[in-house]
Amino acid sequence: MTAETRLASLPMYCEPEVRPATERWWAGLARHMRDCGVQGVPDALTWPDDYRRHWRSPGLLFSQTCGYPFVNVLGPAVKLVATPSYDAPGCEGARYGAHVIVREDASAGSVADLRGCRLAVNGTGSYSGYHVWRTVLPAGEDPPSFFGEIVATGAHRASIRAVAAGEADACAVDCVSHALISDQAGEELRGTRILMSSPVSPGLPFVTGAATSDEEIEKMREGLRAALADPSLAPARKELRLTGADVLTDEDYRKAFGS
C-alpha cells in the first residue's frame, strides 16, 4: 500500500451544519497522527457516495461506521481503532442509545401504544434506526410484525421530519444525531417529543482497513488521544459533542450487534 492511496472519512455525524467542525477536527487529528508516526495521512477527508465500498477500500486509513454493519457486513474488511464518546443525552461513555420519537400531541404513553402505527426508518441496515427496535418492542416482535407500515426515509433527520409532518407516527434516532440536530437545527424537532430511550450499546466505531498493522493502529490511537487532549481542537470537539474515546473489543460489538 502506498501513501497516495490512503483514505479517511467521517461519515456518520456529517450533517451540513457540522461538516466544517468535522473538517477542523480531522485537520488536527491528522496532524497528531503524523506526529505519532502514522504514514500517508491525508490532509482532507473523503466524502464518497458509496460508503460500504469506501470502507472496503484497501487504502482505508480511518473512518467511522455503525456497529451493525461493522459486525454483520464489513467483518474482516476493517479493524477496530477506538470508539468515541459524546456528550449527548442517551450516551454512557463510549456507549449510546436511540430515542423513540413521536409527535408532541401523540397519545402514546409507551412503545406498546405504537402497535399498528407507521414507522419511519433511515434504513434497514441501521442499528439505531431499525434493529434497535428489537430491544424495546415486546419480546418476539420486530418492526415488520409490530408496525402497520414502514416508511423508508434514508436519514435520521428525514425520519424526524416525517414524524413532525404527520407522514409517520414514530421513528428511532441515534441519540448523538438527535443532540446535534437540537444544537444546529432545533426548529426541526418542534412538534416532536422523546417517548423513551433504548438501552445503550457500543458506539459507532472508528475503523481502519484490514491491511493496517497492529503497530500502526497503536500509533493511530496515540494520535487520537493527543488530539482529544489538544486545547486548540476544543471548539471543534465541543461543536461535535466529542468528549473522548475508549478501546472496546470486537467481542463487545459481536455481543451487541451479532445477528
TORMI-15522 format. One record per residue (C-alpha): x, y, z; residue in one letter. Coordinates in nm, 3 decimals. Example, Ala and Ser with C-alpha at 12.3 -4.5 7.8 and 13.67 -1.06 7.14 Angstrom:
! residues 2
<node X="1.230" Y="-0.450" Z="0.780" res="A"/>
<node X="1.367" Y="-0.106" Z="0.714" res="S"/>
! end
This chain:
! residues 259
<node X="0.000" Y="0.000" Z="0.000" res="M"/>
<node X="0.137" Y="0.344" Z="-0.091" res="T"/>
<node X="0.085" Y="0.667" Z="0.097" res="A"/>
<node X="-0.101" Y="0.814" Z="-0.201" res="E"/>
<node X="-0.379" Y="0.556" Z="-0.175" res="T"/>
<node X="-0.475" Y="0.619" Z="0.188" res="R"/>
<node X="-0.823" Y="0.749" Z="0.257" res="L"/>
<node X="-1.002" Y="0.899" Z="0.556" res="A"/>
<node X="-1.368" Y="0.980" Z="0.613" res="S"/>
<node X="-1.601" Y="1.069" Z="0.900" res="L"/>
<node X="-1.944" Y="0.998" Z="0.752" res="P"/>
<node X="-2.162" Y="0.915" Z="1.050" res="M"/>
<node X="-2.239" Y="1.255" Z="1.200" res="Y"/>
<node X="-2.189" Y="1.470" Z="0.893" res="C"/>
<node X="-2.490" Y="1.699" Z="0.857" res="E"/>
<node X="-2.402" Y="2.014" Z="0.660" res="P"/>
<node X="-2.409" Y="2.233" Z="0.970" res="E"/>
<node X="-2.130" Y="2.038" Z="1.143" res="V"/>
<node X="-1.918" Y="1.948" Z="0.839" res="R"/>
<node X="-1.683" Y="2.248" Z="0.889" res="P"/>
<node X="-1.623" Y="2.141" Z="1.251" res="A"/>
<node X="-1.567" Y="1.782" Z="1.132" res="T"/>
<node X="-1.307" Y="1.902" Z="0.884" res="E"/>
<node X="-1.131" Y="2.113" Z="1.150" res="R"/>
<node X="-1.129" Y="1.813" Z="1.383" res="W"/>
<node X="-0.980" Y="1.595" Z="1.110" res="W"/>
<node X="-0.709" Y="1.851" Z="1.032" res="A"/>
<node X="-0.597" Y="1.841" Z="1.394" res="G"/>
<node X="-0.633" Y="1.465" Z="1.427" res="L"/>
<node X="-0.434" Y="1.413" Z="1.106" res="A"/>
<node X="-0.156" Y="1.635" Z="1.240" res="R"/>
<node X="-0.133" Y="1.438" Z="1.563" res="H"/>
<node X="-0.136" Y="1.105" Z="1.379" res="M"/>
<node X="0.155" Y="1.220" Z="1.163" res="R"/>
<node X="0.340" Y="1.332" Z="1.477" res="D"/>
<node X="0.292" Y="0.980" Z="1.615" res="C"/>
<node X="0.443" Y="0.820" Z="1.305" res="G"/>
<node X="0.135" Y="0.724" Z="1.102" res="V"/>
<node X="0.221" Y="0.720" Z="0.733" res="Q"/>
<node X="0.014" Y="0.850" Z="0.443" res="G"/>
<node X="-0.234" Y="1.054" Z="0.646" res="V"/>
<node X="-0.445" Y="1.258" Z="0.402" res="P"/>
<node X="-0.490" Y="1.631" Z="0.450" res="D"/>
<node X="-0.860" Y="1.620" Z="0.367" res="A"/>
<node X="-1.150" Y="1.387" Z="0.432" res="L"/>
<node X="-1.315" Y="1.189" Z="0.154" res="T"/>
<node X="-1.695" Y="1.219" Z="0.122" res="W"/>
<node X="-1.787" Y="0.923" Z="-0.103" res="P"/>
<node X="-2.141" Y="0.838" Z="-0.212" res="D"/>
<node X="-2.091" Y="0.463" Z="-0.157" res="D"/>
<node X="-1.958" Y="0.422" Z="0.194" res="Y"/>
<node X="-1.974" Y="0.044" Z="0.202" res="R"/>
<node X="-1.742" Y="0.031" Z="-0.097" res="R"/>
<node X="-1.525" Y="0.302" Z="0.058" res="H"/>
<node X="-1.495" Y="0.111" Z="0.387" res="W"/>
<node X="-1.371" Y="-0.193" Z="0.195" res="R"/>
<node X="-1.101" Y="0.004" Z="0.015" res="S"/>
<node X="-0.753" Y="-0.145" Z="0.068" res="P"/>
<node X="-0.630" Y="0.211" Z="0.116" res="G"/>
<node X="-0.862" Y="0.296" Z="0.403" res="L"/>
<node X="-0.673" Y="0.461" Z="0.687" res="L"/>
<node X="-0.951" Y="0.595" Z="0.909" res="F"/>
<node X="-1.329" Y="0.613" Z="0.911" res="S"/>
<node X="-1.635" Y="0.565" Z="1.128" res="Q"/>
<node X="-1.913" Y="0.313" Z="1.076" res="T"/>
<node X="-2.224" Y="0.188" Z="1.254" res="C"/>
<node X="-2.188" Y="-0.111" Z="1.484" res="G"/>
<node X="-2.437" Y="-0.324" Z="1.292" res="Y"/>
<node X="-2.254" Y="-0.321" Z="0.954" res="P"/>
<node X="-1.921" Y="-0.340" Z="1.139" res="F"/>
<node X="-2.024" Y="-0.684" Z="1.265" res="V"/>
<node X="-2.264" Y="-0.814" Z="1.002" res="N"/>
<node X="-2.143" Y="-0.661" Z="0.674" res="V"/>
<node X="-1.781" Y="-0.545" Z="0.689" res="L"/>
<node X="-1.636" Y="-0.822" Z="0.908" res="G"/>
<node X="-1.267" Y="-0.880" Z="0.827" res="P"/>
<node X="-1.257" Y="-0.590" Z="0.577" res="A"/>
<node X="-1.190" Y="-0.346" Z="0.863" res="V"/>
<node X="-1.020" Y="-0.335" Z="1.202" res="K"/>
<node X="-1.136" Y="-0.156" Z="1.515" res="L"/>
<node X="-0.935" Y="0.151" Z="1.619" res="V"/>
<node X="-1.141" Y="0.303" Z="1.901" res="A"/>
<node X="-1.492" Y="0.405" Z="1.999" res="T"/>
<node X="-1.562" Y="0.775" Z="2.055" res="P"/>
<node X="-1.776" Y="0.907" Z="2.337" res="S"/>
<node X="-2.013" Y="1.201" Z="2.311" res="Y"/>
<node X="-2.177" Y="1.445" Z="2.550" res="D"/>
<node X="-2.535" Y="1.373" Z="2.449" res="A"/>
<node X="-2.844" Y="1.258" Z="2.642" res="P"/>
<node X="-2.869" Y="0.883" Z="2.593" res="G"/>
<node X="-2.492" Y="0.820" Z="2.591" res="C"/>
<node X="-2.295" Y="0.645" Z="2.865" res="E"/>
<node X="-1.924" Y="0.679" Z="2.793" res="G"/>
<node X="-1.846" Y="0.504" Z="2.466" res="A"/>
<node X="-2.194" Y="0.352" Z="2.456" res="R"/>
<node X="-2.501" Y="0.512" Z="2.304" res="Y"/>
<node X="-2.872" Y="0.458" Z="2.265" res="G"/>
<node X="-3.157" Y="0.567" Z="2.041" res="A"/>
<node X="-3.453" Y="0.790" Z="2.119" res="H"/>
<node X="-3.802" Y="0.686" Z="2.013" res="V"/>
<node X="-3.958" Y="1.000" Z="1.863" res="I"/>
<node X="-4.331" Y="1.067" Z="1.829" res="V"/>
<node X="-4.535" Y="1.378" Z="1.762" res="R"/>
<node X="-4.573" Y="1.609" Z="2.057" res="E"/>
<node X="-4.951" Y="1.563" Z="2.059" res="D"/>
<node X="-4.940" Y="1.183" Z="2.017" res="A"/>
<node X="-5.148" Y="0.994" Z="2.272" res="S"/>
<node X="-4.886" Y="0.719" Z="2.306" res="A"/>
<node X="-4.754" Y="0.678" Z="2.658" res="G"/>
<node X="-4.532" Y="0.379" Z="2.586" res="S"/>
<node X="-4.393" Y="0.182" Z="2.293" res="V"/>
<node X="-4.678" Y="-0.068" Z="2.332" res="A"/>
<node X="-4.917" Y="0.207" Z="2.222" res="D"/>
<node X="-4.745" Y="0.228" Z="1.882" res="L"/>
<node X="-4.866" Y="-0.111" Z="1.758" res="R"/>
<node X="-5.002" Y="-0.082" Z="1.404" res="G"/>
<node X="-4.865" Y="0.269" Z="1.356" res="C"/>
<node X="-4.647" Y="0.398" Z="1.072" res="R"/>
<node X="-4.274" Y="0.373" Z="1.141" res="L"/>
<node X="-4.013" Y="0.590" Z="0.967" res="A"/>
<node X="-3.667" Y="0.432" Z="0.933" res="V"/>
<node X="-3.346" Y="0.571" Z="0.791" res="N"/>
<node X="-3.258" Y="0.225" Z="0.658" res="G"/>
<node X="-3.280" Y="-0.141" Z="0.749" res="T"/>
<node X="-2.901" Y="-0.162" Z="0.782" res="G"/>
<node X="-2.903" Y="0.090" Z="1.066" res="S"/>
<node X="-2.889" Y="-0.025" Z="1.425" res="Y"/>
<node X="-3.022" Y="0.290" Z="1.589" res="S"/>
<node X="-3.294" Y="0.347" Z="1.331" res="G"/>
<node X="-3.412" Y="-0.009" Z="1.275" res="Y"/>
<node X="-3.253" Y="-0.301" Z="1.460" res="H"/>
<node X="-3.269" Y="-0.120" Z="1.796" res="V"/>
<node X="-3.645" Y="-0.175" Z="1.793" res="W"/>
<node X="-3.585" Y="-0.537" Z="1.891" res="R"/>
<node X="-3.455" Y="-0.410" Z="2.225" res="T"/>
<node X="-3.764" Y="-0.201" Z="2.304" res="V"/>
<node X="-4.056" Y="-0.385" Z="2.141" res="L"/>
<node X="-4.241" Y="-0.665" Z="2.323" res="P"/>
<node X="-4.049" Y="-0.995" Z="2.327" res="A"/>
<node X="-4.051" Y="-1.172" Z="1.993" res="G"/>
<node X="-4.164" Y="-0.866" Z="1.796" res="E"/>
<node X="-3.972" Y="-0.684" Z="1.525" res="D"/>
<node X="-4.067" Y="-0.380" Z="1.314" res="P"/>
<node X="-4.245" Y="-0.572" Z="1.033" res="P"/>
<node X="-4.462" Y="-0.769" Z="1.278" res="S"/>
<node X="-4.536" Y="-0.478" Z="1.512" res="F"/>
<node X="-4.591" Y="-0.176" Z="1.291" res="F"/>
<node X="-4.863" Y="-0.132" Z="1.034" res="G"/>
<node X="-4.637" Y="0.036" Z="0.779" res="E"/>
<node X="-4.267" Y="0.108" Z="0.746" res="I"/>
<node X="-4.162" Y="0.423" Z="0.558" res="V"/>
<node X="-3.800" Y="0.441" Z="0.435" res="A"/>
<node X="-3.656" Y="0.793" Z="0.464" res="T"/>
<node X="-3.281" Y="0.747" Z="0.407" res="G"/>
<node X="-3.165" Y="0.952" Z="0.708" res="A"/>
<node X="-3.239" Y="1.006" Z="1.077" res="H"/>
<node X="-3.310" Y="1.372" Z="1.010" res="R"/>
<node X="-3.559" Y="1.283" Z="0.739" res="A"/>
<node X="-3.730" Y="1.038" Z="0.976" res="S"/>
<node X="-3.780" Y="1.314" Z="1.231" res="I"/>
<node X="-3.922" Y="1.539" Z="0.960" res="R"/>
<node X="-4.162" Y="1.263" Z="0.856" res="A"/>
<node X="-4.292" Y="1.231" Z="1.213" res="V"/>
<node X="-4.322" Y="1.608" Z="1.256" res="A"/>
<node X="-4.514" Y="1.634" Z="0.926" res="A"/>
<node X="-4.752" Y="1.352" Z="1.014" res="G"/>
<node X="-4.616" Y="1.127" Z="0.739" res="E"/>
<node X="-4.515" Y="0.872" Z="1.006" res="A"/>
<node X="-4.610" Y="0.815" Z="1.368" res="D"/>
<node X="-4.274" Y="0.719" Z="1.517" res="A"/>
<node X="-3.904" Y="0.675" Z="1.447" res="C"/>
<node X="-3.593" Y="0.574" Z="1.638" res="A"/>
<node X="-3.297" Y="0.811" Z="1.613" res="V"/>
<node X="-2.935" Y="0.785" Z="1.724" res="D"/>
<node X="-2.909" Y="0.998" Z="2.039" res="C"/>
<node X="-2.598" Y="1.181" Z="1.913" res="V"/>
<node X="-2.771" Y="1.269" Z="1.587" res="S"/>
<node X="-3.068" Y="1.397" Z="1.786" res="H"/>
<node X="-2.843" Y="1.614" Z="2.004" res="A"/>
<node X="-2.660" Y="1.760" Z="1.704" res="L"/>
<node X="-2.989" Y="1.839" Z="1.531" res="I"/>
<node X="-3.106" Y="2.004" Z="1.852" res="S"/>
<node X="-2.792" Y="2.219" Z="1.853" res="D"/>
<node X="-2.784" Y="2.310" Z="1.487" res="Q"/>
<node X="-3.144" Y="2.291" Z="1.362" res="A"/>
<node X="-3.364" Y="2.280" Z="1.668" res="G"/>
<node X="-3.667" Y="2.402" Z="1.476" res="E"/>
<node X="-3.680" Y="2.063" Z="1.304" res="E"/>
<node X="-3.763" Y="1.898" Z="1.638" res="L"/>
<node X="-4.062" Y="2.123" Z="1.703" res="R"/>
<node X="-4.381" Y="1.927" Z="1.726" res="G"/>
<node X="-4.200" Y="1.609" Z="1.834" res="T"/>
<node X="-4.105" Y="1.455" Z="2.168" res="R"/>
<node X="-3.896" Y="1.169" Z="2.302" res="I"/>
<node X="-4.124" Y="0.885" Z="2.407" res="L"/>
<node X="-3.842" Y="0.674" Z="2.557" res="M"/>
<node X="-3.477" Y="0.583" Z="2.506" res="S"/>
<node X="-3.329" Y="0.243" Z="2.430" res="S"/>
<node X="-3.069" Y="0.054" Z="2.632" res="P"/>
<node X="-2.714" Y="0.153" Z="2.540" res="V"/>
<node X="-2.481" Y="-0.039" Z="2.308" res="S"/>
<node X="-2.121" Y="0.016" Z="2.192" res="P"/>
<node X="-2.098" Y="0.342" Z="2.000" res="G"/>
<node X="-2.015" Y="0.398" Z="1.635" res="L"/>
<node X="-1.656" Y="0.273" Z="1.598" res="P"/>
<node X="-1.358" Y="0.435" Z="1.434" res="F"/>
<node X="-1.214" Y="0.176" Z="1.195" res="V"/>
<node X="-0.921" Y="0.125" Z="0.960" res="T"/>
<node X="-0.861" Y="-0.105" Z="0.665" res="G"/>
<node X="-0.768" Y="-0.469" Z="0.711" res="A"/>
<node X="-0.416" Y="-0.406" Z="0.577" res="A"/>
<node X="-0.329" Y="-0.166" Z="0.861" res="T"/>
<node X="-0.083" Y="-0.328" Z="1.101" res="S"/>
<node X="-0.146" Y="-0.357" Z="1.473" res="D"/>
<node X="0.161" Y="-0.141" Z="1.530" res="E"/>
<node X="0.018" Y="0.137" Z="1.318" res="E"/>
<node X="-0.321" Y="0.109" Z="1.488" res="I"/>
<node X="-0.144" Y="0.176" Z="1.818" res="E"/>
<node X="0.014" Y="0.487" Z="1.663" res="K"/>
<node X="-0.330" Y="0.598" Z="1.543" res="M"/>
<node X="-0.469" Y="0.555" Z="1.893" res="R"/>
<node X="-0.181" Y="0.759" Z="2.032" res="E"/>
<node X="-0.260" Y="1.035" Z="1.781" res="G"/>
<node X="-0.628" Y="1.018" Z="1.869" res="L"/>
<node X="-0.555" Y="1.056" Z="2.240" res="R"/>
<node X="-0.332" Y="1.356" Z="2.166" res="A"/>
<node X="-0.599" Y="1.521" Z="1.951" res="A"/>
<node X="-0.862" Y="1.468" Z="2.220" res="L"/>
<node X="-0.634" Y="1.646" Z="2.468" res="A"/>
<node X="-0.535" Y="1.931" Z="2.233" res="D"/>
<node X="-0.680" Y="2.264" Z="2.359" res="P"/>
<node X="-0.673" Y="2.411" Z="2.008" res="S"/>
<node X="-0.923" Y="2.147" Z="1.895" res="L"/>
<node X="-1.161" Y="2.205" Z="2.187" res="A"/>
<node X="-1.404" Y="2.427" Z="1.986" res="P"/>
<node X="-1.441" Y="2.163" Z="1.713" res="A"/>
<node X="-1.481" Y="1.884" Z="1.970" res="R"/>
<node X="-1.744" Y="2.086" Z="2.155" res="K"/>
<node X="-1.945" Y="2.151" Z="1.839" res="E"/>
<node X="-1.932" Y="1.779" Z="1.758" res="L"/>
<node X="-2.007" Y="1.692" Z="2.125" res="R"/>
<node X="-1.698" Y="1.468" Z="2.115" res="L"/>
<node X="-1.550" Y="1.407" Z="2.460" res="T"/>
<node X="-1.316" Y="1.108" Z="2.441" res="G"/>
<node X="-1.258" Y="0.757" Z="2.311" res="A"/>
<node X="-1.221" Y="0.409" Z="2.453" res="D"/>
<node X="-1.075" Y="0.093" Z="2.302" res="V"/>
<node X="-1.355" Y="-0.162" Z="2.308" res="L"/>
<node X="-1.318" Y="-0.512" Z="2.165" res="T"/>
<node X="-1.458" Y="-0.690" Z="1.862" res="D"/>
<node X="-1.637" Y="-0.919" Z="2.106" res="E"/>
<node X="-1.816" Y="-0.619" Z="2.262" res="D"/>
<node X="-1.960" Y="-0.547" Z="1.920" res="Y"/>
<node X="-2.043" Y="-0.907" Z="1.835" res="R"/>
<node X="-2.239" Y="-0.946" Z="2.159" res="K"/>
<node X="-2.436" Y="-0.628" Z="2.091" res="A"/>
<node X="-2.494" Y="-0.648" Z="1.716" res="F"/>
<node X="-2.446" Y="-1.009" Z="1.607" res="G"/>
<node X="-2.748" Y="-1.125" Z="1.409" res="S"/>
! end
